[in-house]
Amino acid sequence: MKISRFFLSLLVVVLVGCGAAPENALLVGSQAPPVKTKTLADVGGDFSRITSYRYPDERMYQYSLDEALMQGKPIVLEFATPGHCTVCDKQLQMLKGLMAEYENDVIFLHMDQYQNPEAFKAFKVMGDPWTYVIDAGQLVQYKQSGRVLYGELERVLKRVLATEVG
């Protein structure tokens, strides 16, 4: 009996740590909370004080979330803590590819749980990775826990951008 309780407890920890959806998570259609988050400028350009990602891209840390929401552009908001999450690392690599194509039209932000826990709380995110797409009107248009494929996220971005123009 003790062994099965141990494995059940371990399973719960693993699921919560890998993007399990809490009942009260921020829903699609909700207003994105304007949270003040750290930028690269806030930490004096020291990436280690803003992310645990091994290959950070400064473009993901230019804006605080509250500032990004005021720019009138869609936002891809990635909650990922690659310091303890291999899937998070791969997710951030994929986002760099999308960013190369969409950086003029979309703001890409990365929130690391260790450095921006207030954003995790505001979005009611438990575990990571979580990907949110927020439109120019500050409404959540997409959310997904776990790994998101390039093509899937690109389809969402194209839809959101087409809505912005139309």
C-alpha atoms as a printed R data frame, in Angstrom:
    type eleno elety resid chain resno       x      y       z
1   ATOM     1    CA   MET     A     1   0.000  0.000   0.000
2   ATOM     2    CA   LYS     A     2   2.846  2.433   0.760
3   ATOM     3    CA   ILE     A     3   4.416  1.871  -2.642
4   ATOM     4    CA   SER     A     4   1.227  2.648  -4.546
5   ATOM     5    CA   ARG     A     5   0.681  5.848  -2.510
6   ATOM     6    CA   PHE     A     6   4.229  6.880  -3.325
7   ATOM     7    CA   PHE     A     7   3.685  6.376  -7.058
8   ATOM     8    CA   LEU     A     8   0.334  8.158  -6.924
9   ATOM     9    CA   SER     A     9   1.983 11.122  -5.185
10  ATOM    10    CA   LEU     A    10   4.794 11.110  -7.732
11  ATOM    11    CA   LEU     A    11   2.279 11.079 -10.590
12  ATOM    12    CA   VAL     A    12   0.468 14.106  -9.135
13  ATOM    13    CA   VAL     A    13   3.750 16.026  -8.809
14  ATOM    14    CA   VAL     A    14   4.749 15.183 -12.379
15  ATOM    15    CA   LEU     A    15   1.372 16.206 -13.826
16  ATOM    16    CA   VAL     A    16   1.240 19.488 -11.927
17  ATOM    17    CA   GLY     A    17   4.847 20.237 -12.883
18  ATOM    18    CA   CYS     A    18   4.205 19.648 -16.579
19  ATOM    19    CA   GLY     A    19   1.261 21.848 -17.364
20  ATOM    20    CA   ALA     A    20  -1.742 20.255 -15.684
21  ATOM    21    CA   ALA     A    21  -4.734 22.546 -16.103
22  ATOM    22    CA   PRO     A    22  -6.027 24.019 -12.857
23  ATOM    23    CA   GLU     A    23  -9.808 24.441 -12.684
24  ATOM    24    CA   ASN     A    24  -9.566 28.233 -12.345
25  ATOM    25    CA   ALA     A    25  -7.036 28.837 -15.162
26  ATOM    26    CA   LEU     A    26  -7.465 31.964 -17.256
27  ATOM    27    CA   LEU     A    27  -9.866 31.136 -20.085
28  ATOM    28    CA   VAL     A    28  -9.796 31.917 -23.795
29  ATOM    29    CA   GLY     A    29 -11.790 35.119 -24.252
30  ATOM    30    CA   SER     A    30 -10.593 36.539 -20.930
31  ATOM    31    CA   GLN     A    31  -8.904 39.904 -20.599
32  ATOM    32    CA   ALA     A    32  -5.139 39.427 -20.172
33  ATOM    33    CA   PRO     A    33  -4.018 40.718 -16.764
34  ATOM    34    CA   PRO     A    34  -1.632 43.701 -17.088
35  ATOM    35    CA   VAL     A    35   1.164 42.400 -14.884
36  ATOM    36    CA   LYS     A    36   4.437 44.263 -14.380
37  ATOM    37    CA   THR     A    37   7.174 41.745 -15.218
38  ATOM    38    CA   LYS     A    38  10.939 41.981 -15.421
39  ATOM    39    CA   THR     A    39  12.624 43.127 -18.609
40  ATOM    40    CA   LEU     A    40  16.224 42.704 -19.649
41  ATOM    41    CA   ALA     A    41  16.756 46.402 -18.864
42  ATOM    42    CA   ASP     A    42  15.403 45.857 -15.325
43  ATOM    43    CA   VAL     A    43  18.126 43.282 -14.639
44  ATOM    44    CA   GLY     A    44  20.960 45.278 -16.199
45  ATOM    45    CA   GLY     A    45  21.197 42.990 -19.224
46  ATOM    46    CA   ASP     A    46  21.975 39.942 -17.038
47  ATOM    47    CA   PHE     A    47  20.052 37.057 -18.626
48  ATOM    48    CA   SER     A    48  20.622 34.843 -15.567
49  ATOM    49    CA   ARG     A    49  18.395 37.205 -13.571
50  ATOM    50    CA   ILE     A    50  15.471 36.878 -15.980
51  ATOM    51    CA   THR     A    51  15.582 33.318 -17.387
52  ATOM    52    CA   SER     A    52  16.974 29.844 -16.828
53  ATOM    53    CA   TYR     A    53  17.089 29.323 -20.614
54  ATOM    54    CA   ARG     A    54  20.565 28.472 -21.941
55  ATOM    55    CA   TYR     A    55  20.122 30.337 -25.237
56  ATOM    56    CA   PRO     A    56  17.960 33.373 -24.467
57  ATOM    57    CA   ASP     A    57  16.950 35.832 -27.155
58  ATOM    58    CA   GLU     A    58  16.846 39.435 -25.959
59  ATOM    59    CA   ARG     A    59  13.732 40.131 -28.053
60  ATOM    60    CA   MET     A    60  11.679 37.998 -25.630
61  ATOM    61    CA   TYR     A    61  12.604 40.248 -22.690
62  ATOM    62    CA   GLN     A    62  12.242 43.776 -24.109
63  ATOM    63    CA   TYR     A    63   8.792 44.496 -22.670
64  ATOM    64    CA   SER     A    64   7.089 44.014 -19.362
65  ATOM    65    CA   LEU     A    65   3.771 42.243 -19.974
66  ATOM    66    CA   ASP     A    66   1.800 45.366 -19.002
67  ATOM    67    CA   GLU     A    67   3.841 47.430 -21.494
68  ATOM    68    CA   ALA     A    68   3.474 44.799 -24.235
69  ATOM    69    CA   LEU     A    69  -0.306 44.863 -23.856
70  ATOM    70    CA   MET     A    70  -0.265 48.597 -24.615
71  ATOM    71    CA   GLN     A    71   1.629 48.187 -27.928
72  ATOM    72    CA   GLY     A    72  -1.475 47.291 -29.976
73  ATOM    73    CA   LYS     A    73   0.040 44.068 -31.304
74  ATOM    74    CA   PRO     A    74  -0.755 40.420 -30.675
75  ATOM    75    CA   ILE     A    75   1.446 38.714 -28.081
76  ATOM    76    CA   VAL     A    76   2.753 35.178 -27.816
77  ATOM    77    CA   LEU     A    77   3.294 34.674 -24.093
78  ATOM    78    CA   GLU     A    78   5.308 31.597 -23.167
79  ATOM    79    CA   PHE     A    79   5.407 30.366 -19.589
80  ATOM    80    CA   ALA     A    80   8.444 28.093 -19.494
81  ATOM    81    CA   THR     A    81  11.140 27.266 -16.984
82  ATOM    82    CA   PRO     A    82  13.781 25.473 -19.046
83  ATOM    83    CA   GLY     A    83  16.094 25.172 -16.048
84  ATOM    84    CA   HIS     A    84  13.992 22.189 -14.944
85  ATOM    85    CA   CYS     A    85  11.909 21.386 -18.025
86  ATOM    86    CA   THR     A    86  13.273 19.839 -21.234
87  ATOM    87    CA   VAL     A    87   9.977 20.408 -23.062
88  ATOM    88    CA   CYS     A    88  10.217 24.103 -22.121
89  ATOM    89    CA   ASP     A    89  13.657 24.310 -23.700
90  ATOM    90    CA   LYS     A    90  12.383 22.821 -26.958
91  ATOM    91    CA   GLN     A    91   9.337 25.100 -26.872
92  ATOM    92    CA   LEU     A    92  11.513 28.212 -26.617
93  ATOM    93    CA   GLN     A    93  13.677 26.995 -29.515
94  ATOM    94    CA   MET     A    94  10.542 26.618 -31.637
95  ATOM    95    CA   LEU     A    95   9.380 30.124 -30.688
96  ATOM    96    CA   LYS     A    96  12.649 31.585 -31.946
97  ATOM    97    CA   GLY     A    97  11.806 30.197 -35.389
98  ATOM    98    CA   LEU     A    98   8.357 31.800 -35.331
99  ATOM    99    CA   MET     A    99   9.795 35.019 -33.985
100 ATOM   100    CA   ALA     A   100  12.149 35.265 -36.959
101 ATOM   101    CA   GLU     A   101   9.108 35.275 -39.250
102 ATOM   102    CA   TYR     A   102   6.604 37.298 -37.189
103 ATOM   103    CA   GLU     A   103   8.664 39.678 -35.020
104 ATOM   104    CA   ASN     A   104   7.446 42.787 -36.874
105 ATOM   105    CA   ASP     A   105   3.778 41.959 -36.227
106 ATOM   106    CA   VAL     A   106   3.795 40.006 -32.956
107 ATOM   107    CA   ILE     A   107   5.481 40.513 -29.588
108 ATOM   108    CA   PHE     A   108   7.044 37.363 -28.134
109 ATOM   109    CA   LEU     A   109   7.482 37.202 -24.362
110 ATOM   110    CA   HIS     A   110   9.010 34.490 -22.189
111 ATOM   111    CA   MET     A   111   8.146 34.222 -18.504
112 ATOM   112    CA   ASP     A   112  10.373 32.046 -16.321
113 ATOM   113    CA   GLN     A   113   8.726 30.831 -13.131
114 ATOM   114    CA   TYR     A   114  11.834 31.571 -11.078
115 ATOM   115    CA   GLN     A   115  12.090 35.187 -12.243
116 ATOM   116    CA   ASN     A   116   8.487 36.247 -12.937
117 ATOM   117    CA   PRO     A   117   6.282 34.260 -10.537
118 ATOM   118    CA   GLU     A   118   3.721 37.089 -10.441
119 ATOM   119    CA   ALA     A   119   2.863 36.420 -14.107
120 ATOM   120    CA   PHE     A   120   2.346 32.717 -13.364
121 ATOM   121    CA   LYS     A   121  -0.017 33.693 -10.524
122 ATOM   122    CA   ALA     A   122  -1.936 36.255 -12.583
123 ATOM   123    CA   PHE     A   123  -2.566 33.732 -15.381
124 ATOM   124    CA   LYS     A   124  -3.217 30.968 -12.803
125 ATOM   125    CA   VAL     A   125  -0.605 28.784 -14.483
126 ATOM   126    CA   MET     A   126   0.551 25.666 -12.676
127 ATOM   127    CA   GLY     A   127   3.542 23.947 -14.185
128 ATOM   128    CA   ASP     A   128   4.927 24.681 -17.593
129 ATOM   129    CA   PRO     A   129   5.149 25.126 -20.503
130 ATOM   130    CA   TRP     A   130   1.984 27.082 -21.215
131 ATOM   131    CA   THR     A   131   1.509 29.101 -24.391
132 ATOM   132    CA   TYR     A   132  -0.939 31.993 -24.646
133 ATOM   133    CA   VAL     A   133  -1.767 34.129 -27.665
134 ATOM   134    CA   ILE     A   134  -3.258 37.494 -26.788
135 ATOM   135    CA   ASP     A   135  -4.781 39.712 -29.471
136 ATOM   136    CA   ALA     A   136  -4.231 43.457 -29.918
137 ATOM   137    CA   GLY     A   137  -7.397 44.059 -27.884
138 ATOM   138    CA   GLN     A   138  -5.750 42.316 -24.906
139 ATOM   139    CA   LEU     A   139  -8.019 39.246 -25.065
140 ATOM   140    CA   VAL     A   140  -6.684 35.698 -24.747
141 ATOM   141    CA   GLN     A   141  -7.329 34.001 -28.096
142 ATOM   142    CA   TYR     A   142  -5.447 30.751 -27.475
143 ATOM   143    CA   LYS     A   143  -3.949 28.807 -24.621
144 ATOM   144    CA   GLN     A   144  -2.269 25.434 -24.542
145 ATOM   145    CA   SER     A   145  -0.398 23.514 -21.910
146 ATOM   146    CA   GLY     A   146   2.549 21.367 -22.889
147 ATOM   147    CA   ARG     A   147   4.318 21.342 -26.213
148 ATOM   148    CA   VAL     A   148   2.832 23.299 -29.092
149 ATOM   149    CA   LEU     A   149   3.907 22.497 -32.613
150 ATOM   150    CA   TYR     A   150   5.210 25.204 -34.952
151 ATOM   151    CA   GLY     A   151   2.426 24.725 -37.507
152 ATOM   152    CA   GLU     A   152  -0.292 24.800 -34.861
153 ATOM   153    CA   LEU     A   153   0.929 28.062 -33.350
154 ATOM   154    CA   GLU     A   154   1.521 29.584 -36.785
155 ATOM   155    CA   ARG     A   155  -2.117 28.855 -37.747
156 ATOM   156    CA   VAL     A   156  -3.266 30.649 -34.585
157 ATOM   157    CA   LEU     A   157  -1.029 33.638 -35.320
158 ATOM   158    CA   LYS     A   158  -2.269 33.888 -38.909
159 ATOM   159    CA   ARG     A   159  -5.876 33.792 -37.699
160 ATOM   160    CA   VAL     A   160  -5.265 36.460 -35.029
161 ATOM   161    CA   LEU     A   161  -3.346 38.678 -37.448
162 ATOM   162    CA   ALA     A   162  -6.079 38.325 -40.110
163 ATOM   163    CA   THR     A   163  -8.670 39.379 -37.532
164 ATOM   164    CA   GLU     A   164  -6.543 42.418 -36.631
165 ATOM   165    CA   VAL     A   165  -6.487 43.559 -40.270
166 ATOM   166    CA   GLY     A   166 -10.123 42.705 -41.013
